[in-house]
Amino acid sequence: MGYAVPIRVGIAVALVMIVGGLTGHRDVAGLAALGALISAFCRPDPYPVRLPRLLVIGAALTSSVAIGGTLGTYSSSMVVDIIVISLLGGASVYLMTSLHIVGPGAVIIMFAANGAAASAATTGIGYATAATAIGAVVGILASIAPWLLGLARTDADKPRRESLRVALAGGRTRAAHRHLLFTAGRITVAAAIAGGIATAIGLAHPMWAAMGGVAAMQGVAYHLTVRRGVQRLIGNVVGGVIAAILLALPLGYWGAVVAIVVFQVAAEVFSTVNYALCSVVVTPMALLLTGIGAHLSPDAAVDRVLDTVIGIVIGIVIAAITITRADVDH
């Protein structure tokens, strides 16, 4: 188990939140931290291949904040919000799958858009977008820091240029393209239905249900959807209890920063070990990150669990309805 990447992710998140706190920009520090989470993507990729992929994620994440901020500023319809962010989730899945981007997945893109929508009234679209872009730059630099240091000492990475050209030039067949569109489409539908149900029953954060559906279905294959769904549910219940306790404590900004960094590093360590353990620490981290700007109460942890249940159930149902022959054979 390697700890270098989790530590670099933790440093990137801590850096933007510390700078945000010291400079009086605490209202957008959470969005900057989401930008810095780009450092968690593309862990197994060679650096010459990783850099262009990270730039794509950075552009997607920053654009999602602009979209979410626009919704929060100008949209008064939850239906519109759910449709737009669900489409954003589906498009993000397509983008990341087609470019072979591994990491936290499309949920980060949706989470950023949702966070921007919730805080747009106080932060402003441009302000939120700029903070996210800065965080993304910090995250990219943290991810490729060893490569940059190596380039400063030697030009040993020259042989990798060909691998970069091959990786970026690789095309996809029409069948693979159709499969990607199908996958993105059913994930979009699952997110929209989950968000709609959460809205209909009166939950305060329906977008969390939409994200739960996307997170469960990121495994693509049906058996992975079910397994990830069960693990995510278990993790969210345990993580929700931890989050409720922390939200009830007077942590203040700096206490929240410490907890967020610790949970994020733990999430990166557990991500390669067990998805349930990863969910245990991601849940309080996400709620604390959201709570910095929205001042969430402990009740938000209960909403998070309920929204996750809805998202997982809808994700599994949609995956079952649209199951492929390969999944049936498996």
Phi and psi in degrees as GROMACS dihedral restraints (atoms count N, CA, C in turn):
[ dihedral_restraints ]
;  ai    aj    ak    al  type     phi  dphi    fc
    3     4     5     6     1   -93.8    20    10
    4     5     6     7     1   144.6    20    10
    6     7     8     9     1  -113.4    20    10
    7     8     9    10     1    -5.4    20    10
    9    10    11    12     1   -63.2    20    10
   10    11    12    13     1   -47.1    20    10
   12    13    14    15     1   -65.3    20    10
   13    14    15    16     1   -49.2    20    10
   15    16    17    18     1   -55.6    20    10
   16    17    18    19     1   -38.9    20    10
   18    19    20    21     1   -67.0    20    10
   19    20    21    22     1   -40.9    20    10
   21    22    23    24     1   -64.8    20    10
   22    23    24    25     1   -39.3    20    10
   24    25    26    27     1   -62.4    20    10
   25    26    27    28     1   -45.2    20    10
   27    28    29    30     1   -61.3    20    10
   28    29    30    31     1   -40.2    20    10
   30    31    32    33     1   -64.8    20    10
   31    32    33    34     1   -43.1    20    10
   33    34    35    36     1   -61.5    20    10
   34    35    36    37     1   -46.6    20    10
   36    37    38    39     1   -64.4    20    10
   37    38    39    40     1   -45.1    20    10
   39    40    41    42     1   -62.1    20    10
   40    41    42    43     1   -41.4    20    10
   42    43    44    45     1   -60.2    20    10
   43    44    45    46     1   -49.1    20    10
   45    46    47    48     1   -69.2    20    10
   46    47    48    49     1   -33.0    20    10
   48    49    50    51     1   -74.5    20    10
   49    50    51    52     1   -35.9    20    10
   51    52    53    54     1   -66.5    20    10
   52    53    54    55     1   -46.2    20    10
   54    55    56    57     1   -62.2    20    10
   55    56    57    58     1   -42.0    20    10
   57    58    59    60     1   -61.5    20    10
   58    59    60    61     1   -40.4    20    10
   60    61    62    63     1   -68.8    20    10
   61    62    63    64     1   -41.1    20    10
   63    64    65    66     1   -73.4    20    10
   64    65    66    67     1   -28.0    20    10
   66    67    68    69     1   -97.3    20    10
   67    68    69    70     1     3.8    20    10
   69    70    71    72     1    81.5    20    10
   70    71    72    73     1    21.9    20    10
   72    73    74    75     1  -112.3    20    10
   73    74    75    76     1    43.1    20    10
   75    76    77    78     1   -66.8    20    10
   76    77    78    79     1   -25.1    20    10
   78    79    80    81     1   -66.9    20    10
   79    80    81    82     1   -24.3    20    10
   81    82    83    84     1  -115.6    20    10
   82    83    84    85     1     7.2    20    10
   84    85    86    87     1   -62.2    20    10
   85    86    87    88     1   -35.1    20    10
   87    88    89    90     1   -63.9    20    10
   88    89    90    91     1   -40.5    20    10
   90    91    92    93     1   -68.4    20    10
   91    92    93    94     1   -38.4    20    10
   93    94    95    96     1   -62.7    20    10
   94    95    96    97     1   -38.2    20    10
   96    97    98    99     1   -65.4    20    10
   97    98    99   100     1   -37.5    20    10
   99   100   101   102     1   -62.9    20    10
  100   101   102   103     1   -39.7    20    10
  102   103   104   105     1   -60.7    20    10
  103   104   105   106     1   -40.8    20    10
  105   106   107   108     1   -67.1    20    10
  106   107   108   109     1   -20.4    20    10
  108   109   110   111     1   -68.3    20    10
  109   110   111   112     1    -6.5    20    10
  111   112   113   114     1   -56.6    20    10
  112   113   114   115     1   -28.6    20    10
  114   115   116   117     1   -62.9    20    10
  115   116   117   118     1   -12.5    20    10
  117   118   119   120     1   -87.0    20    10
  118   119   120   121     1    -8.3    20    10
  120   121   122   123     1   -89.2    20    10
  121   122   123   124     1   159.4    20    10
  123   124   125   126     1    58.9    20    10
  124   125   126   127     1    34.1    20    10
  126   127   128   129     1   -57.4    20    10
  127   128   129   130     1   -40.6    20    10
  129   130   131   132     1   -85.3    20    10
  130   131   132   133     1    -3.1    20    10
  132   133   134   135     1   -78.5    20    10
  133   134   135   136     1   142.0    20    10
  135   136   137   138     1   -59.9    20    10
  136   137   138   139     1   148.7    20    10
  138   139   140   141     1   -57.4    20    10
  139   140   141   142     1   -41.1    20    10
  141   142   143   144     1   -64.0    20    10
  142   143   144   145     1   -27.8    20    10
  144   145   146   147     1   -83.4    20    10
  145   146   147   148     1   -35.3    20    10
  147   148   149   150     1   -64.9    20    10
  148   149   150   151     1   -42.4    20    10
  150   151   152   153     1   -57.3    20    10
  151   152   153   154     1   -53.1    20    10
  153   154   155   156     1   -62.6    20    10
  154   155   156   157     1   -32.8    20    10
  156   157   158   159     1   -68.1    20    10
  157   158   159   160     1   -40.2    20    10
  159   160   161   162     1   -63.9    20    10
  160   161   162   163     1   -37.4    20    10
  162   163   164   165     1   -63.5    20    10
  163   164   165   166     1   -38.1    20    10
  165   166   167   168     1   -64.7    20    10
  166   167   168   169     1   -45.3    20    10
  168   169   170   171     1   -62.8    20    10
  169   170   171   172     1   -40.8    20    10
  171   172   173   174     1   -60.3    20    10
  172   173   174   175     1   -42.8    20    10
  174   175   176   177     1   -65.3    20    10
  175   176   177   178     1   -40.6    20    10
  177   178   179   180     1   -66.1    20    10
  178   179   180   181     1   -42.9    20    10
  180   181   182   183     1   -66.4    20    10
  181   182   183   184     1   -43.6    20    10
  183   184   185   186     1   -64.9    20    10
  184   185   186   187     1   -40.3    20    10
  186   187   188   189     1   -64.6    20    10
  187   188   189   190     1   -37.1    20    10
  189   190   191   192     1   -64.9    20    10
  190   191   192   193     1   -35.2    20    10
  192   193   194   195     1   -67.1    20    10
  193   194   195   196     1   -39.7    20    10
  195   196   197   198     1   -62.9    20    10
  196   197   198   199     1   -41.0    20    10
  198   199   200   201     1   -65.8    20    10
  199   200   201   202     1   -46.8    20    10
  201   202   203   204     1   -62.6    20    10
  202   203   204   205     1   -41.2    20    10
  204   205   206   207     1   -62.5    20    10
  205   206   207   208     1   -37.1    20    10
  207   208   209   210     1   -65.7    20    10
  208   209   210   211     1   -41.5    20    10
  210   211   212   213     1   -62.4    20    10
  211   212   213   214     1   -45.5    20    10
  213   214   215   216     1   -64.5    20    10
  214   215   216   217     1   -28.3    20    10
  216   217   218   219     1   -86.8    20    10
  217   218   219   220     1   -40.3    20    10
  219   220   221   222     1  -114.0    20    10
  220   221   222   223     1   -19.3    20    10
  222   223   224   225     1   -92.2    20    10
  223   224   225   226     1   135.1    20    10
  225   226   227   228     1  -115.8    20    10
  226   227   228   229     1    12.0    20    10
  228   229   230   231     1  -117.1    20    10
  229   230   231   232     1   121.0    20    10
  231   232   233   234     1   -65.9    20    10
  232   233   234   235     1   -31.4    20    10
  234   235   236   237     1   -61.5    20    10
  235   236   237   238     1   -45.1    20    10
  237   238   239   240     1   -62.3    20    10
  238   239   240   241     1   -44.5    20    10
  240   241   242   243     1   -59.0    20    10
  241   242   243   244     1   -45.8    20    10
  243   244   245   246     1   -63.8    20    10
  244   245   246   247     1   -44.1    20    10
  246   247   248   249     1   -63.4    20    10
  247   248   249   250     1   -46.1    20    10
  249   250   251   252     1   -65.4    20    10
  250   251   252   253     1   -46.8    20    10
  252   253   254   255     1   -72.3    20    10
  253   254   255   256     1   -30.4    20    10
  255   256   257   258     1   -66.2    20    10
  256   257   258   259     1   -43.1    20    10
  258   259   260   261     1   -61.6    20    10
  259   260   261   262     1   -38.3    20    10
  261   262   263   264     1   -62.7    20    10
  262   263   264   265     1   -40.5    20    10
  264   265   266   267     1   -63.7    20    10
  265   266   267   268     1   -45.2    20    10
  267   268   269   270     1   -62.7    20    10
  268   269   270   271     1   -43.2    20    10
  270   271   272   273     1   -64.0    20    10
  271   272   273   274     1   -36.8    20    10
  273   274   275   276     1   -67.9    20    10
  274   275   276   277     1   -38.9    20    10
  276   277   278   279     1   -62.0    20    10
  277   278   279   280     1   -44.3    20    10
  279   280   281   282     1   -60.4    20    10
  280   281   282   283     1   -46.6    20    10
  282   283   284   285     1   -60.5    20    10
  283   284   285   286     1   -49.4    20    10
  285   286   287   288     1   -69.8    20    10
  286   287   288   289     1   -36.3    20    10
  288   289   290   291     1   -70.3    20    10
  289   290   291   292     1   -42.7    20    10
  291   292   293   294     1   -66.6    20    10
  292   293   294   295     1   -29.6    20    10
  294   295   296   297     1   -97.7    20    10
  295   296   297   298     1     7.2    20    10
  297   298   299   300     1    58.1    20    10
  298   299   300   301     1    40.4    20    10
  300   301   302   303     1   -89.4    20    10
  301   302   303   304     1   120.5    20    10
  303   304   305   306     1  -105.1    20    10
  304   305   306   307     1   153.6    20    10
  306   307   308   309     1   146.5    20    10
  307   308   309   310     1  -156.6    20    10
  309   310   311   312     1   -59.2    20    10
  310   311   312   313     1   -23.1    20    10
  312   313   314   315     1    93.3    20    10
  313   314   315   316     1  -171.0    20    10
  315   316   317   318     1   -67.2    20    10
  316   317   318   319     1   -19.0    20    10
  318   319   320   321     1   -59.5    20    10
  319   320   321   322     1   -34.7    20    10
  321   322   323   324     1   -61.8    20    10
  322   323   324   325     1   -40.2    20    10
  324   325   326   327     1   -63.5    20    10
  325   326   327   328     1   -45.5    20    10
  327   328   329   330     1   -66.0    20    10
  328   329   330   331     1   -40.3    20    10
  330   331   332   333     1   -62.7    20    10
  331   332   333   334     1   -40.7    20    10
  333   334   335   336     1   -64.5    20    10
  334   335   336   337     1   -43.1    20    10
  336   337   338   339     1   -63.9    20    10
  337   338   339   340     1   -42.0    20    10
  339   340   341   342     1   -65.8    20    10
  340   341   342   343     1   -41.1    20    10
  342   343   344   345     1   -63.8    20    10
  343   344   345   346     1   -40.2    20    10
  345   346   347   348     1   -66.3    20    10
  346   347   348   349     1   -38.4    20    10
  348   349   350   351     1   -64.0    20    10
  349   350   351   352     1   -38.5    20    10
  351   352   353   354     1   -71.3    20    10
  352   353   354   355     1   -30.0    20    10
  354   355   356   357     1  -106.7    20    10
  355   356   357   358     1     2.6    20    10
  357   358   359   360     1   -60.9    20    10
  358   359   360   361     1   -33.9    20    10
  360   361   362   363     1   -63.1    20    10
  361   362   363   364     1   -30.3    20    10
  363   364   365   366     1  -102.3    20    10
  364   365   366   367     1   -28.8    20    10
  366   367   368   369     1   -94.7    20    10
  367   368   369   370     1   -33.9    20    10
  369   370   371   372     1    88.2    20    10
  370   371   372   373     1   147.8    20    10
  372   373   374   375     1   -64.9    20    10
  373   374   375   376     1   -50.1    20    10
  375   376   377   378     1   -62.4    20    10
  376   377   378   379     1   -42.0    20    10
  378   379   380   381     1   -62.6    20    10
  379   380   381   382     1   -46.5    20    10
  381   382   383   384     1   -65.9    20    10
  382   383   384   385     1   -41.4    20    10
  384   385   386   387     1   -65.7    20    10
  385   386   387   388     1   -42.4    20    10
  387   388   389   390     1   -63.6    20    10
  388   389   390   391     1   -41.3    20    10
  390   391   392   393     1   -62.4    20    10
  391   392   393   394     1   -41.5    20    10
  393   394   395   396     1   -65.2    20    10
  394   395   396   397     1   -41.5    20    10
  396   397   398   399     1   -62.7    20    10
  397   398   399   400     1   -41.3    20    10
  399   400   401   402     1   -63.3    20    10
  400   401   402   403     1   -45.0    20    10
  402   403   404   405     1   -60.8    20    10
  403   404   405   406     1   -38.2    20    10
  405   406   407   408     1   -63.7    20    10
  406   407   408   409     1   -41.1    20    10
  408   409   410   411     1   -61.9    20    10
  409   410   411   412     1   -44.1    20    10
  411   412   413   414     1   -61.2    20    10
  412   413   414   415     1   -42.7    20    10
  414   415   416   417     1   -63.6    20    10
  415   416   417   418     1   -41.9    20    10
  417   418   419   420     1   -64.2    20    10
  418   419   420   421     1   -44.6    20    10
  420   421   422   423     1   -63.2    20    10
  421   422   423   424     1   -38.8    20    10
  423   424   425   426     1   -64.5    20    10
  424   425   426   427     1   -38.4    20    10
  426   427   428   429     1   -68.5    20    10
  427   428   429   430     1   -40.6    20    10
  429   430   431   432     1  -100.3    20    10
  430   431   432   433     1    10.8    20    10
  432   433   434   435     1   -54.5    20    10
  433   434   435   436     1   -44.7    20    10
  435   436   437   438     1   -61.2    20    10
  436   437   438   439     1   -36.8    20    10
  438   439   440   441     1   -66.1    20    10
  439   440   441   442     1   -44.7    20    10
  441   442   443   444     1   -61.7    20    10
  442   443   444   445     1   -40.9    20    10
  444   445   446   447     1   -64.8    20    10
  445   446   447   448     1   -37.8    20    10
  447   448   449   450     1   -67.4    20    10
  448   449   450   451     1   -39.6    20    10
  450   451   452   453     1   -64.4    20    10
  451   452   453   454     1   -28.8    20    10
  453   454   455   456     1   -70.8    20    10
  454   455   456   457     1   -20.2    20    10
  456   457   458   459     1  -103.8    20    10
  457   458   459   460     1   -30.7    20    10
  459   460   461   462     1  -154.4    20    10
  460   461   462   463     1   163.4    20    10
  462   463   464   465     1  -106.6    20    10
  463   464   465   466     1    35.9    20    10
  465   466   467   468     1   -70.2    20    10
  466   467   468   469     1   -12.9    20    10
  468   469   470   471     1   -85.6    20    10
  469   470   471   472     1     3.4    20    10
  471   472   473   474     1   -55.3    20    10
  472   473   474   475     1   -42.1    20    10
  474   475   476   477     1   -60.8    20    10
  475   476   477   478     1   -19.5    20    10
  477   478   479   480     1   -80.1    20    10
  478   479   480   481     1    -9.7    20    10
  480   481   482   483     1   -61.1    20    10
  481   482   483   484     1   -37.0    20    10
  483   484   485   486     1   -66.2    20    10
  484   485   486   487     1   -38.8    20    10
  486   487   488   489     1   -64.7    20    10
  487   488   489   490     1   -33.2    20    10
  489   490   491   492     1   -65.7    20    10
  490   491   492   493     1   -44.8    20    10
  492   493   494   495     1   -62.6    20    10
  493   494   495   496     1   -43.0    20    10
  495   496   497   498     1   -65.9    20    10
  496   497   498   499     1   -42.8    20    10
  498   499   500   501     1   -64.4    20    10
  499   500   501   502     1   -39.8    20    10
  501   502   503   504     1   -80.7    20    10
  502   503   504   505     1   -22.5    20    10
  504   505   506   507     1   -89.0    20    10
  505   506   507   508     1   -12.5    20    10
  507   508   509   510     1   -61.3    20    10
  508   509   510   511     1   129.3    20    10
  510   511   512   513     1  -100.3    20    10
  511   512   513   514     1   177.1    20    10
  513   514   515   516     1  -125.2    20    10
  514   515   516   517     1   148.4    20    10
  516   517   518   519     1   -74.3    20    10
  517   518   519   520     1   165.4    20    10
  519   520   521   522     1   -63.5    20    10
  520   521   522   523     1   -36.0    20    10
  522   523   524   525     1   -62.8    20    10
  523   524   525   526     1   -43.4    20    10
  525   526   527   528     1   -64.7    20    10
  526   527   528   529     1   -38.6    20    10
  528   529   530   531     1   -62.7    20    10
  529   530   531   532     1   -43.9    20    10
  531   532   533   534     1   -64.4    20    10
  532   533   534   535     1   -38.7    20    10
  534   535   536   537     1   -63.7    20    10
  535   536   537   538     1   -39.9    20    10
  537   538   539   540     1   -64.0    20    10
  538   539   540   541     1   -42.7    20    10
  540   541   542   543     1   -63.5    20    10
  541   542   543   544     1   -40.7    20    10
  543   544   545   546     1   -62.8    20    10
  544   545   546   547     1   -44.9    20    10
  546   547   548   549     1   -62.5    20    10
  547   548   549   550     1   -47.4    20    10
  549   550   551   552     1   -62.5    20    10
  550   551   552   553     1   -37.5    20    10
  552   553   554   555     1   -65.7    20    10
  553   554   555   556     1   -45.4    20    10
  555   556   557   558     1   -71.0    20    10
  556   557   558   559     1   -30.5    20    10
  558   559   560   561     1   -67.7    20    10
  559   560   561   562     1   -39.7    20    10
  561   562   563   564     1   -61.2    20    10
  562   563   564   565     1   -44.4    20    10
  564   565   566   567     1   -63.2    20    10
  565   566   567   568     1   -44.6    20    10
  567   568   569   570     1   -60.8    20    10
  568   569   570   571     1   -43.3    20    10
  570   571   572   573     1   -63.0    20    10
  571   572   573   574     1   -44.2    20    10
  573   574   575   576     1   -65.7    20    10
  574   575   576   577     1   -42.3    20    10
  576   577   578   579     1   -66.4    20    10
  577   578   579   580     1   -44.4    20    10
  579   580   581   582     1   -61.0    20    10
  580   581   582   583     1   -45.2    20    10
  582   583   584   585     1   -63.4    20    10
  583   584   585   586     1   -38.0    20    10
  585   586   587   588     1   -65.8    20    10
  586   587   588   589     1   -41.7    20    10
  588   589   590   591     1   -65.6    20    10
  589   590   591   592     1   -43.2    20    10
  591   592   593   594     1   -61.1    20    10
  592   593   594   595     1   -37.8    20    10
  594   595   596   597     1   -67.3    20    10
  595   596   597   598     1   -43.3    20    10
  597   598   599   600     1   -62.7    20    10
  598   599   600   601     1   -34.8    20    10
  600   601   602   603     1   -91.6    20    10
  601   602   603   604     1     1.8    20    10
  603   604   605   606     1    89.1    20    10
  604   605   606   607     1    19.7    20    10
  606   607   608   609     1   -72.5    20    10
  607   608   609   610     1   145.9    20    10
  609   610   611   612     1   -76.3    20    10
  610   611   612   613     1   -20.9    20    10
  612   613   614   615     1  -130.2    20    10
  613   614   615   616     1    69.4    20    10
  615   616   617   618     1   -62.2    20    10
  616   617   618   619     1   -26.0    20    10
  618   619   620   621     1   -64.7    20    10
  619   620   621   622     1   -25.6    20    10
  621   622   623   624     1   -64.4    20    10
  622   623   624   625     1   -35.3    20    10
  624   625   626   627     1   -65.9    20    10
  625   626   627   628     1   -41.8    20    10
  627   628   629   630     1   -60.5    20    10
  628   629   630   631     1   -42.7    20    10
  630   631   632   633     1   -66.9    20    10
  631   632   633   634     1   -33.3    20    10
  633   634   635   636     1   -63.1    20    10
  634   635   636   637     1   -40.1    20    10
  636   637   638   639     1   -63.8    20    10
  637   638   639   640     1   -43.5    20    10
  639   640   641   642     1   -65.5    20    10
  640   641   642   643     1   -44.3    20    10
  642   643   644   645     1   -61.1    20    10
  643   644   645   646     1   -40.3    20    10
  645   646   647   648     1   -67.8    20    10
  646   647   648   649     1   -35.3    20    10
  648   649   650   651     1   -92.0    20    10
  649   650   651   652     1    -0.3    20    10
  651   652   653   654     1   -64.0    20    10
  652   653   654   655     1   -18.0    20    10
  654   655   656   657     1   -71.0    20    10
  655   656   657   658     1   -11.3    20    10
  657   658   659   660     1    67.0    20    10
  658   659   660   661     1   -65.0    20    10
  660   661   662   663     1   -68.3    20    10
  661   662   663   664     1   147.3    20    10
  663   664   665   666     1   -61.1    20    10
  664   665   666   667     1   -45.0    20    10
  666   667   668   669     1   -64.2    20    10
  667   668   669   670     1   -31.0    20    10
  669   670   671   672     1   -72.9    20    10
  670   671   672   673     1   -34.8    20    10
  672   673   674   675     1   -62.1    20    10
  673   674   675   676     1   -45.4    20    10
  675   676   677   678     1   -65.1    20    10
  676   677   678   679     1   -47.1    20    10
  678   679   680   681     1   -63.4    20    10
  679   680   681   682     1   -46.4    20    10
  681   682   683   684     1   -64.2    20    10
  682   683   684   685     1   -36.1    20    10
  684   685   686   687     1   -63.3    20    10
  685   686   687   688     1   -46.4    20    10
  687   688   689   690     1   -63.8    20    10
  688   689   690   691     1   -44.9    20    10
  690   691   692   693     1   -63.7    20    10
  691   692   693   694     1   -41.1    20    10
  693   694   695   696     1   -65.7    20    10
  694   695   696   697     1   -38.6    20    10
  696   697   698   699     1   -64.0    20    10
  697   698   699   700     1   -47.0    20    10
  699   700   701   702     1   -60.7    20    10
  700   701   702   703     1   -46.7    20    10
  702   703   704   705     1   -61.9    20    10
  703   704   705   706     1   -38.9    20    10
  705   706   707   708     1   -70.4    20    10
  706   707   708   709     1   -34.4    20    10
  708   709   710   711     1   -64.0    20    10
  709   710   711   712     1   -49.2    20    10
  711   712   713   714     1   -65.7    20    10
  712   713   714   715     1   -45.6    20    10
  714   715   716   717     1   -64.1    20    10
  715   716   717   718     1   -32.7    20    10
  717   718   719   720     1   -64.2    20    10
  718   719   720   721     1   -38.5    20    10
  720   721   722   723     1   -63.5    20    10
  721   722   723   724     1   -44.4    20    10
  723   724   725   726     1   -62.5    20    10
  724   725   726   727     1   -43.5    20    10
  726   727   728   729     1   -63.4    20    10
  727   728   729   730     1   -41.1    20    10
  729   730   731   732     1   -61.3    20    10
  730   731   732   733     1   -40.7    20    10
  732   733   734   735     1   -64.8    20    10
  733   734   735   736     1   -45.6    20    10
  735   736   737   738     1   -66.9    20    10
  736   737   738   739     1   -39.6    20    10
  738   739   740   741     1   -67.3    20    10
  739   740   741   742     1   -23.5    20    10
  741   742   743   744     1   -81.5    20    10
  742   743   744   745     1   -15.2    20    10
  744   745   746   747     1   -89.5    20    10
  745   746   747   748     1   149.3    20    10
  747   748   749   750     1   -80.7    20    10
  748   749   750   751     1    66.8    20    10
  750   751   752   753     1   -67.5    20    10
  751   752   753   754     1   -34.2    20    10
  753   754   755   756     1    71.8    20    10
  754   755   756   757     1   178.1    20    10
  756   757   758   759     1   -63.1    20    10
  757   758   759   760     1   -49.3    20    10
  759   760   761   762     1   -70.6    20    10
  760   761   762   763     1   -34.2    20    10
  762   763   764   765     1   -65.0    20    10
  763   764   765   766     1   -39.6    20    10
  765   766   767   768     1   -65.0    20    10
  766   767   768   769     1   -38.8    20    10
  768   769   770   771     1   -60.9    20    10
  769   770   771   772     1   -46.3    20    10
  771   772   773   774     1   -59.9    20    10
  772   773   774   775     1   -46.0    20    10
  774   775   776   777     1   -64.6    20    10
  775   776   777   778     1   -42.0    20    10
  777   778   779   780     1   -61.6    20    10
  778   779   780   781     1   -45.1    20    10
  780   781   782   783     1   -65.0    20    10
  781   782   783   784     1   -43.3    20    10
  783   784   785   786     1   -62.1    20    10
  784   785   786   787     1   -46.2    20    10
  786   787   788   789     1   -65.0    20    10
  787   788   789   790     1   -38.2    20    10
  789   790   791   792     1   -66.8    20    10
  790   791   792   793     1   -43.3    20    10
  792   793   794   795     1   -61.5    20    10
  793   794   795   796     1   -43.1    20    10
  795   796   797   798     1   -62.7    20    10
  796   797   798   799     1   -38.6    20    10
  798   799   800   801     1   -62.4    20    10
  799   800   801   802     1   -40.5    20    10
  801   802   803   804     1   -67.7    20    10
  802   803   804   805     1   -35.5    20    10
  804   805   806   807     1   -68.5    20    10
  805   806   807   808     1   -45.7    20    10
  807   808   809   810     1   -74.4    20    10
  808   809   810   811     1   -20.5    20    10
  810   811   812   813     1   -60.3    20    10
  811   812   813   814     1   -26.2    20    10
  813   814   815   816     1   -98.6    20    10
  814   815   816   817     1     3.6    20    10
  816   817   818   819     1  -112.2    20    10
  817   818   819   820     1   -56.3    20    10
  819   820   821   822     1  -157.8    20    10
  820   821   822   823     1   128.4    20    10
  822   823   824   825     1   -67.5    20    10
  823   824   825   826     1   -33.2    20    10
  825   826   827   828     1   -65.1    20    10
  826   827   828   829     1   -45.6    20    10
  828   829   830   831     1   -62.7    20    10
  829   830   831   832     1   -38.7    20    10
  831   832   833   834     1   -61.1    20    10
  832   833   834   835     1   -42.8    20    10
  834   835   836   837     1   -65.4    20    10
  835   836   837   838     1   -32.0    20    10
  837   838   839   840     1   -58.6    20    10
  838   839   840   841     1   -41.6    20    10
  840   841   842   843     1   -91.4    20    10
  841   842   843   844     1   -24.9    20    10
  843   844   845   846     1   -68.5    20    10
  844   845   846   847     1   -37.0    20    10
  846   847   848   849     1   -60.7    20    10
  847   848   849   850     1   -54.2    20    10
  849   850   851   852     1   -65.9    20    10
  850   851   852   853     1   -32.7    20    10
  852   853   854   855     1   -62.2    20    10
  853   854   855   856     1   -45.8    20    10
  855   856   857   858     1   -65.0    20    10
  856   857   858   859     1   -41.4    20    10
  858   859   860   861     1   -68.5    20    10
  859   860   861   862     1   -39.1    20    10
  861   862   863   864     1   -66.8    20    10
  862   863   864   865     1   -38.9    20    10
  864   865   866   867     1   -63.2    20    10
  865   866   867   868     1   -42.8    20    10
  867   868   869   870     1   -68.7    20    10
  868   869   870   871     1   -38.5    20    10
  870   871   872   873     1   -66.7    20    10
  871   872   873   874     1   -20.8    20    10
  873   874   875   876     1   -59.9    20    10
  874   875   876   877     1   -39.5    20    10
  876   877   878   879     1   -99.0    20    10
  877   878   879   880     1   -24.7    20    10
  879   880   881   882     1  -106.0    20    10
  880   881   882   883     1    -8.1    20    10
  882   883   884   885     1    54.4    20    10
  883   884   885   886     1    61.9    20    10
  885   886   887   888     1   -72.3    20    10
  886   887   888   889     1   149.1    20    10
  888   889   890   891     1   -96.2    20    10
  889   890   891   892     1   168.6    20    10
  891   892   893   894     1   -58.0    20    10
  892   893   894   895     1   -24.7    20    10
  894   895   896   897     1   -61.3    20    10
  895   896   897   898     1   -24.7    20    10
  897   898   899   900     1   -61.8    20    10
  898   899   900   901     1   -29.7    20    10
  900   901   902   903     1   -66.1    20    10
  901   902   903   904     1   -37.3    20    10
  903   904   905   906     1   -65.8    20    10
  904   905   906   907     1   -44.5    20    10
  906   907   908   909     1   -58.5    20    10
  907   908   909   910     1   -40.0    20    10
  909   910   911   912     1   -60.5    20    10
  910   911   912   913     1   -44.2    20    10
  912   913   914   915     1   -65.5    20    10
  913   914   915   916     1   -45.8    20    10
  915   916   917   918     1   -63.1    20    10
  916   917   918   919     1   -43.3    20    10
  918   919   920   921     1   -62.0    20    10
  919   920   921   922     1   -40.2    20    10
  921   922   923   924     1   -64.2    20    10
  922   923   924   925     1   -41.1    20    10
  924   925   926   927     1   -58.6    20    10
  925   926   927   928     1   -46.6    20    10
  927   928   929   930     1   -61.1    20    10
  928   929   930   931     1   -47.7    20    10
  930   931   932   933     1   -60.5    20    10
  931   932   933   934     1   -43.1    20    10
  933   934   935   936     1   -66.9    20    10
  934   935   936   937     1   -45.4    20    10
  936   937   938   939     1   -60.8    20    10
  937   938   939   940     1   -47.5    20    10
  939   940   941   942     1   -64.4    20    10
  940   941   942   943     1   -40.5    20    10
  942   943   944   945     1   -60.0    20    10
  943   944   945   946     1   -44.4    20    10
  945   946   947   948     1   -67.1    20    10
  946   947   948   949     1   -41.1    20    10
  948   949   950   951     1   -63.4    20    10
  949   950   951   952     1   -47.3    20    10
  951   952   953   954     1   -63.1    20    10
  952   953   954   955     1   -40.4    20    10
  954   955   956   957     1   -62.9    20    10
  955   956   957   958     1   -37.4    20    10
  957   958   959   960     1   -70.2    20    10
  958   959   960   961     1   -41.0    20    10
  960   961   962   963     1   -65.1    20    10
  961   962   963   964     1   -36.4    20    10
  963   964   965   966     1  -103.3    20    10
  964   965   966   967     1    23.5    20    10
  966   967   968   969     1   -60.2    20    10
  967   968   969   970     1   140.8    20    10
  969   970   971   972     1   -91.9    20    10
  970   971   972   973     1   164.0    20    10
  972   973   974   975     1   -60.8    20    10
  973   974   975   976     1   -36.9    20    10
  975   976   977   978     1   -61.4    20    10
  976   977   978   979     1   -40.0    20    10
  978   979   980   981     1   -67.8    20    10
  979   980   981   982     1   -38.9    20    10
  981   982   983   984     1   -62.6    20    10
  982   983   984   985     1   -45.4    20    10
  984   985   986   987     1   -61.2    20    10
  985   986   987   988     1   -38.1    20    10
